[in-house]
């Protein structure tokens, strides 16, 4: 059975005994939309000393929820999470408050600036892009299908592919794949680049063969002395 992890939205300014219940309910409504997976995330409590709205999420959902919140905060664009992100900041601006939310598993702190606007992208670049990861989501109808890859423990859901290719791609569900196509990258005011979306036009299945087996194949292909030196170096890197 999976563990549950907390998402605590801490509003800096009011206290539980000073915030109106109707206003608290408005914040909770938009927070639920921001987190997503509404049927699987549950309210836990409102903590004392500050108004911290605490939600519990299954540990398996963290790979979906945390990137969703992070991307809304960094890009503030037209994703499903962007609208509640903006609404929460509008509420905070109206009330003269700010908020913060530490993400589980890593301690990254997401700030809700309220009066200030979230970082806006200052540059957009379109270029051919390839990303790879484990295929964990494929959904939608029509000509364009949404694709979700698990990359380094996070879900990247800013990928789409045409329905014809999606039929073949679906056969690789929960396998490692590389998708390639036209990518749009954004750079925010801090200088960080983020993949805004990727319109994939092709994909490849990746071989998840164990490293030991791959090294043995290299040993067979390379000359004796050169192969041994390369394998020794790779083994040393593996142990580092």
Buried (B, 14 or more C-beta within 10 A) or exposed (E): EEEBBBBBBBBBBBEBEEBEEEBBEBBBEBBBBBBBEEEBBEEBEBEEEBBBBBBBBBEEBBBBBBBBBBBBBBBBBEBEBBBBBBBBBEBBBEBEBBBBBBBBEEEEEBBBBBEEEBBEBEEEEEEEBBBBBBBBBBEBEEEBBBBBBBBEEBBBBBBBBBEEBBEEBEEBEEEBBBBBBEBBBBBBEEEEEBBBBBBBEEBEBBEEEEEEEEBEEEEEEBEEEEBEEBBEEBEEEEEE
